[in-house]
Amino acid sequence: MKQCQSCGMAMARDPEGGGTRADGTRTQEYCSFCYRDGEFLQPRISAHQMQKRSRQQMRDQGTWAPLAWLFARQIPHLKRWDRTA
């Protein structure tokens, strides 16, 4: 995966190289900020809340607001939020 399937962050930006499964192995599906020990760190967050959180984090890192909005638009379409799977 090129991006976290929960928050949309580029996996190349994850300092830990991905989240961890319950057995401790790395997953390239979710980043370490979203997934650890086989569980989501924020299990009750909605896709909309994740969009707001991601936009704010991008803004805090200096991303231009319209660009942060554009990137966050993809979040509801990522694997974690896909209710058809």
CORVENQUI-V663246 format. One record per helix or strand of 2 or more residues. SS is the DSSP state (~ for helix, > for strand). FROM is the first residue (numbers start at 1). TO is the last residue. If there is no record, write none. Layout:
# CORVENQUI-V663246
ss->SS from->FROM to->TO
ss->SS from->FROM to->TO
This chain:
# CORVENQUI-V663246
ss->~ from->11 to->13
ss->> from->19 to->20
ss->> from->26 to->27
ss->> from->35 to->36
ss->> from->39 to->40
ss->~ from->47 to->60
ss->~ from->65 to->72
ss->~ from->75 to->77
ss->~ from->79 to->81
